[in-house]
Amino acid sequence: MDISQQLLFFFSALGVFNGFLLAFFFLARWKKRGAPQLFFGLLLLMLSIRIGKSVFYYFLRDLPKIYLQIGLSACFFIGPFLWLYLRSSIHQQSKPTRTQKLHLALLGLTIISIGSAYPYATFPELWNKYIAQFIYAVWLAYLILATYALWPTLRKVLTTNVSLAHPEKTWLFVWGINLLIAFNYQAALHFKAKVYILGPLIFSFSFYGLGIYLLLNRNQGFAIGRTPNKYGNKRIQADEASPLAQRLQALMEQDQLYRNPKLKLPDLAAQLSISPHQLSQLLNDNLGKSFNTFVNEYRVEAACRQISELEHLSLEGIGFEVGFSSKSTFYATFKKMVGTTPAKYKANQQETAS
């Protein structure tokens, strides 16, 4: 190899080597940091195996077929582990759920069955034409699911001026790296583009970019894993509660999260990148209201606006539109907060307007 090839191999292989080291580090300590660190470690491990196979195959075309099969089999899990990492991190899971374990077991059984029935060494054409296509399709499908899970954060970037929390920036960085690597391999597979080696290079330099970002922001806490409960059982001080309340208000007014009838306290806490316990403290101790009261205030306020402005919608339709799950809940909550029924409120508004 000439000097350019040697440098290419060095930078590509170095990222893979460090990826393996960090993956094992995360996996060895995941119980202290929860399910997000477990899934991130597994994601990093699968990426390192897939990228490592690419590096050696690029420079050693006579690589034994079993390594090609292992690399593609690892690729089968990259999308699922990315999706599980983002979901578990957003929802602050302490450990994998039974459903998640079953999900991964079914995926493992699928790829093992395919590999056992049709080994790469015996059926290379089948793998190159069909099985690889299937694996990349699964990767793409889970990338879409990961994007959907991350959509509230992406929408915040695209449509609002609200600054992102440290964990949200990390989620976007990890998602973006995976998107670039997936696009590179999809291009190499479907368009026969000569960009195969770009995958390892993207992985290596992105890997170090993420490491530098986490190092520079270490004072904001460790972003891979569950967010530790900063306050324990202590009351949140007013100077700390004020910026949290402002972020909460921005989320509710700009993203209109209250319109989701299935919105739960942990979901809202995840959007703020704080623990559910911390959000509960903020609402009860600092804002003086329960989670349900807080959310329903926004729903009723929105309902009042729509009753005044959208005459073509029925009252029941407005209730569902602003996030109430049933007509009875809407009517009871509205009367409790406004002091009159939605129908009387509408009649009063029409009378005032005339």
Secondary structure, 3 states (H helix, E strand, C coil): CCHHHHHHHHHHHHHHHHHHHHHHHHHHCHHHHCHHHHHHHHHHHHHHHHHHHHHHHHHCCCCCHHHHHHHHHHHHHHHHHHHHHHHHHHCCCCCCCHHHHHHHHHHHHHHHHHHHHCCCCCCHHHHHHHHHHHHHHHHHHHHHHHHHHCHHHHHHHHHCCCCCCHHHHHHHHHHHHHHHHHHHHHHHHHCCCCCCCHHHHHHHHHHHHHHHHHHHCHHHCCCCCCCCCCCCCCCCCHHHHHHHHHHHHHHHHHCCHHHCCCCCHHHHHHHHCCCHHHHHHHHHHHCCCCHHHHHHHHHHHHHHHHHHHCCCCCHHHHHHHCCCCCHHHHHHHHHHHHCCCHHHHHHHHHHHHC
